[in-house]
Amino acid sequence: MTMEEIAAKIARGLEKRPVEDSFKFDCGEDGAITIRDGGVVLADEPADCTIHISRANLVKLMAGDLNPMTAFAFGKIKVSGDMGLAMKLGKVLG
């Protein structure tokens, strides 16, 4: 799944379950996806909570094949910024 496809899937999820907070999925060399003001952009913009994750693991997370808590415990996900917002990750990706 490309970063564009991931962003589109997140945007479709936000149509059903909007969030007020800003999130960024930083996938390193693959790029970043920022959720802000109800929209999704393929850009590395400031956010309240940044999730550092590989593109491959983000795809697994969105498919339900990677548990966020387990991924965090094993270092597959790193969080910077507001950790409380990271707990909303399921709502954003659902």
Buried (B, 14 or more C-beta within 10 A) or exposed (E): BEBEEBBBBBBEBBEEEEBEBBBBBBBEEBBBBBBBEEEBBBEBEEBBBBBBBBBEBBBBBBEEEBEBEEBBEEEBBEBEBBEEBBEBBEEBBE
